[in-house]
Each structure stands twice: as C-alpha cells, then as structure tokens.
Amino acid sequence: MKRASLVLLFCTTTSLVGCVKPYQRELLAKPIMAVQPDPWEALLDQHMLEARESAAGGFGSAGGGCGCN
Amino acid sequence: MRLGSWLLTFAFLSSLSSLSRADNTFILKTQLYIDNNDTIVISPLVALTRDAWTGATLSAHYVADAITSASIDVVSNATKRMADFRSEVGFGLSQRIKMSTLSGGYTYSVEHDYQSHGFELGLSQDLFQRNTTLAFGYGFTHNDIGRANDALFHRTLDVNGASVTLAQTLGTKMVGSIGYTFSYLDGYQASPYRFVKIEGAQGVFKVAETLPGVRVRHAATVGLRRHLFRDTAIHLDYRLYLDNWGVAAQTVQLAYFVRFGDLTLRIKERFYYQDGASFFRTTYSDMDLPPYVTADKELSTLWSNVAGIKLEYRLPIAERALSLEAKVDFFYFGYINYALLSSRYGADISAGLTVLY
C-alpha cells in the first residue's frame, strides 16, 4: 500500500511538471536540446579539467593518465 | 590526477540510445592545449559508432595525449622539461530493449609509467511515455603505476564508482536532470615524481609526497536545457562536489546555442571554485607536520574560469552527411594558497569533422 502510494505520488508529480506527448516534442528533439550534445568533446574537455582541478564526477570522468608525471 | 574512465563512457553509452536511431558516425577531432606555464598537449581522437543489429550500437575510439612541459611542477623537481605520450582505446556496446537500454564498455589507457583498465555497465530506463529517463551506472578501473627508470616501483589504484541520473521533461521547451555519483578510490594516489619541501631546524629538506590511500568522492548535479526562440537554446549546469580529503567544489556552466541553417554557434562560460584538501599547506614545517604532505597545486584552494566559442557547420553536399567544427576555449586558473604559482592561463583549441554514413 505504501509502495503504491509512492508510485502514485511520483507519477502525479512528474506528470504535473512534464507530461509531454510524443507529438509535442519537436523542440525537445532538436540536437541543441540534448543533455550531452557532444560526448566526445566532453571526453577531451573533462580529461583536461580533471588533470587541473580536484573535483571529478557528475559531468562525466575522463580516462586514466594525463601525462602529469 | 588519474581517474577511471567509467563515468563518461557510461554517459556516452547512454547517449548511444539516441544515436542508434540515427546514422552511423565517424568522428575525428584534434585538441590543442597550450598555457603560459610552458605546457602543450595535443590530443587527437578518432571515434566510430555503428548500428550492429536491431537496437544495438557498437562504438570504438582511440585518443592520445602528446605532452611536453616545463611547468613549475616539472622544474621544481629538478627536471628541465618532460615529454610523455598516452594512448587510450575503448569499446562499447549498447542494446535497446523496448524502453530500456543496457550498455557496457571497456577502456584501456597506457603510457610509459602507467596502465589503466576500465570496465563499465549501465542501465537506462524510459518511463511515463518517455517523459522520464532513469539511468544507473557502475564502473571499475584498475590502475598500475610505475616510475621511470625505476623497475622496482609499482603501485596500484582501484576505483569503484556508481551513478544515478534522472532526466525529466519539464514542458514542451525544457528538460531537467539531476544526478549523483559516488566514487571510492583505494590505492596510490600521489605522484611518484613529486617531492615536498619541509622547513626544519636544520634547513629545508624534501620528502616524497604522501596522500591518504582512500578517497571517497560525492558529486551531485542539476541541469536544465531550455529552448528559447527559433533555433536557440540555453543550457545551465551546476555541480556540488565533496570528498573525504576536505575538498569542496562548486561548478556552474552556462552555454547558449544558436542555429543559423547549417551553422550552429555555441557560447560557453564555466566557473569553478574549490576549497583545498585539509592537509594542504602553503609551506610545511617539521614542527607541525600533518600525516599527509603534498605539493600538488590541484589540491590547493583555487578557482578557474573557462569561456569559449564553438562553431559547427554541416556542408551542403552529400545529403549533409559531413560537418566541420572548430572551438576555442580560453581559461584562467587562480591559485589562492599555492606558493610556486599564482595563476595560469591559456587556451584549448580544437578542430574536427563528423561523417554520417
């Protein structure tokens, strides 16, 4: 019962903020609206930043090794 | 700082679920990093994605780093200039099954004194008529660390990580996302070449850098993508990062996209601030020596700003299957309590092409 209530609450909340029908997603489907428009660029950028900042994660993480030895 | 590759690979594999409905792609990029601290890094990248069978997408990539540096890190360790070369190769597979996408990948990275093996698994689930996407990721990376001209030196570092992200449509013009990533690093995390100056009663002496063996990292993110008018959109991202070394960081990134026909312009601004590790000191004294000592400026209190512009152009030939891109990001790092360097600035310049086939 409690589980069903949680599911119902989640569904209600999400539907209130964003129940978008497939035919209404023309703008959302544009490449400039992608969550990560260019993952390969992100790989190169994150690799550079993680060698020069201490925080990592969340935006994706780059490959091991950086030549910083 | 050397880390596993699982997170980005997971994010990339998740993104393949949309690529799998598009054309196969061949991507070639080269990035040049240059700064006023006498460091140059050239990073060529080749990537291939291809639909394999129904719902499945295969990917492979190769990326290298050719670095030459006479930065303050290098010079302060009595080396005039260093050069190094890193190669990374990765493979991935994603399989879409109805509303779910399963993904897996492997990445191998090697340089003369370092080897890394990374494994990734991911599950992405579309919910509520695809208004919601919930994704989970797990990754493990094993690193073998050596030291030049020292065959006896061998250390290891294992990284376990997990992530959960939720993306949600917020109307017909906006998408939001929240995420959390957890990483557990266990092993050698110092640089085998870095030594720390200690001020003592008998004068200054140097000891090898020592860092805790375990690092627990937490990162929480919030993102918004909002379509504005005609073909323009704005992206806003925020990240809060905390770890058990006392590093706390915040990142804000804003990007604005404008599309003029076949030309897409992006303007980006990113600001980052971190509090340094609890054991970092501008100078160390043997009268009050903490259990860990470091001369790593990346563990000091610092801030950075990156601002840049990117252009992509789809050539009006061959059914627009070929596009070119160019990017320039200017960056500035300010070191607040690092004795040897107060700032660093430079640019990331890249060019690339994408072919749909």
HADDOCK unambig.tbl for C-alpha pairs under 7 A between the chains (distance, minus, plus):
assign (segid A and resid 17 and name CA) (segid B and resid 170 and name CA) 5.23 0.50 0.50
assign (segid A and resid 17 and name CA) (segid B and resid 171 and name CA) 6.59 0.50 0.50
assign (segid A and resid 18 and name CA) (segid B and resid 131 and name CA) 6.69 0.50 0.50
assign (segid A and resid 18 and name CA) (segid B and resid 168 and name CA) 6.99 0.50 0.50
assign (segid A and resid 18 and name CA) (segid B and resid 169 and name CA) 4.89 0.50 0.50
assign (segid A and resid 18 and name CA) (segid B and resid 170 and name CA) 4.19 0.50 0.50
assign (segid A and resid 18 and name CA) (segid B and resid 171 and name CA) 4.74 0.50 0.50
assign (segid A and resid 19 and name CA) (segid B and resid 131 and name CA) 6.24 0.50 0.50
assign (segid A and resid 19 and name CA) (segid B and resid 171 and name CA) 6.98 0.50 0.50
assign (segid A and resid 20 and name CA) (segid B and resid 131 and name CA) 6.48 0.50 0.50
assign (segid A and resid 20 and name CA) (segid B and resid 171 and name CA) 6.16 0.50 0.50
assign (segid A and resid 20 and name CA) (segid B and resid 172 and name CA) 6.25 0.50 0.50
assign (segid A and resid 24 and name CA) (segid B and resid 172 and name CA) 6.16 0.50 0.50
assign (segid A and resid 25 and name CA) (segid B and resid 172 and name CA) 6.05 0.50 0.50
assign (segid A and resid 27 and name CA) (segid B and resid 172 and name CA) 6.93 0.50 0.50
assign (segid A and resid 27 and name CA) (segid B and resid 173 and name CA) 6.15 0.50 0.50
assign (segid A and resid 27 and name CA) (segid B and resid 227 and name CA) 6.87 0.50 0.50
assign (segid A and resid 28 and name CA) (segid B and resid 172 and name CA) 6.67 0.50 0.50
assign (segid A and resid 28 and name CA) (segid B and resid 173 and name CA) 6.10 0.50 0.50
assign (segid A and resid 32 and name CA) (segid B and resid 233 and name CA) 6.42 0.50 0.50
assign (segid A and resid 32 and name CA) (segid B and resid 257 and name CA) 6.45 0.50 0.50
assign (segid A and resid 33 and name CA) (segid B and resid 225 and name CA) 6.00 0.50 0.50
assign (segid A and resid 33 and name CA) (segid B and resid 227 and name CA) 6.96 0.50 0.50
assign (segid A and resid 33 and name CA) (segid B and resid 233 and name CA) 6.65 0.50 0.50
assign (segid A and resid 39 and name CA) (segid B and resid 12 and name CA) 5.77 0.50 0.50
assign (segid A and resid 43 and name CA) (segid B and resid 8 and name CA) 6.66 0.50 0.50
assign (segid A and resid 50 and name CA) (segid B and resid 1 and name CA) 6.72 0.50 0.50
assign (segid A and resid 51 and name CA) (segid B and resid 1 and name CA) 5.14 0.50 0.50
assign (segid A and resid 52 and name CA) (segid B and resid 298 and name CA) 5.73 0.50 0.50
assign (segid A and resid 53 and name CA) (segid B and resid 298 and name CA) 5.23 0.50 0.50
assign (segid A and resid 54 and name CA) (segid B and resid 298 and name CA) 5.49 0.50 0.50
assign (segid A and resid 54 and name CA) (segid B and resid 299 and name CA) 6.04 0.50 0.50
assign (segid A and resid 55 and name CA) (segid B and resid 241 and name CA) 6.23 0.50 0.50
assign (segid A and resid 55 and name CA) (segid B and resid 249 and name CA) 6.37 0.50 0.50
assign (segid A and resid 57 and name CA) (segid B and resid 181 and name CA) 6.18 0.50 0.50
assign (segid A and resid 57 and name CA) (segid B and resid 219 and name CA) 5.77 0.50 0.50
assign (segid A and resid 58 and name CA) (segid B and resid 179 and name CA) 6.75 0.50 0.50
assign (segid A and resid 58 and name CA) (segid B and resid 180 and name CA) 6.40 0.50 0.50
assign (segid A and resid 58 and name CA) (segid B and resid 181 and name CA) 5.74 0.50 0.50
assign (segid A and resid 58 and name CA) (segid B and resid 219 and name CA) 5.36 0.50 0.50
assign (segid A and resid 58 and name CA) (segid B and resid 220 and name CA) 6.11 0.50 0.50
assign (segid A and resid 58 and name CA) (segid B and resid 221 and name CA) 5.83 0.50 0.50
assign (segid A and resid 58 and name CA) (segid B and resid 239 and name CA) 6.86 0.50 0.50
assign (segid A and resid 60 and name CA) (segid B and resid 7 and name CA) 4.83 0.50 0.50
assign (segid A and resid 60 and name CA) (segid B and resid 8 and name CA) 4.08 0.50 0.50
assign (segid A and resid 60 and name CA) (segid B and resid 11 and name CA) 6.73 0.50 0.50
assign (segid A and resid 61 and name CA) (segid B and resid 5 and name CA) 5.63 0.50 0.50
assign (segid A and resid 61 and name CA) (segid B and resid 6 and name CA) 6.87 0.50 0.50
assign (segid A and resid 61 and name CA) (segid B and resid 7 and name CA) 5.09 0.50 0.50
assign (segid A and resid 61 and name CA) (segid B and resid 8 and name CA) 4.90 0.50 0.50
assign (segid A and resid 62 and name CA) (segid B and resid 3 and name CA) 6.94 0.50 0.50
assign (segid A and resid 62 and name CA) (segid B and resid 4 and name CA) 6.82 0.50 0.50
assign (segid A and resid 62 and name CA) (segid B and resid 5 and name CA) 4.97 0.50 0.50
assign (segid A and resid 62 and name CA) (segid B and resid 8 and name CA) 6.33 0.50 0.50
assign (segid A and resid 63 and name CA) (segid B and resid 3 and name CA) 6.35 0.50 0.50
assign (segid A and resid 63 and name CA) (segid B and resid 4 and name CA) 5.66 0.50 0.50
assign (segid A and resid 63 and name CA) (segid B and resid 5 and name CA) 4.22 0.50 0.50
assign (segid A and resid 64 and name CA) (segid B and resid 2 and name CA) 4.95 0.50 0.50
assign (segid A and resid 64 and name CA) (segid B and resid 3 and name CA) 4.87 0.50 0.50
assign (segid A and resid 64 and name CA) (segid B and resid 4 and name CA) 5.38 0.50 0.50
assign (segid A and resid 64 and name CA) (segid B and resid 5 and name CA) 6.35 0.50 0.50
assign (segid A and resid 64 and name CA) (segid B and resid 109 and name CA) 6.16 0.50 0.50
assign (segid A and resid 64 and name CA) (segid B and resid 116 and name CA) 5.96 0.50 0.50
assign (segid A and resid 65 and name CA) (segid B and resid 2 and name CA) 5.04 0.50 0.50
assign (segid A and resid 65 and name CA) (segid B and resid 114 and name CA) 6.77 0.50 0.50
assign (segid A and resid 66 and name CA) (segid B and resid 2 and name CA) 6.65 0.50 0.50
assign (segid A and resid 67 and name CA) (segid B and resid 67 and name CA) 6.34 0.50 0.50
assign (segid A and resid 67 and name CA) (segid B and resid 84 and name CA) 5.65 0.50 0.50
assign (segid A and resid 67 and name CA) (segid B and resid 85 and name CA) 6.76 0.50 0.50
assign (segid A and resid 67 and name CA) (segid B and resid 86 and name CA) 6.79 0.50 0.50
assign (segid A and resid 69 and name CA) (segid B and resid 191 and name CA) 6.53 0.50 0.50
assign (segid A and resid 69 and name CA) (segid B and resid 193 and name CA) 6.37 0.50 0.50
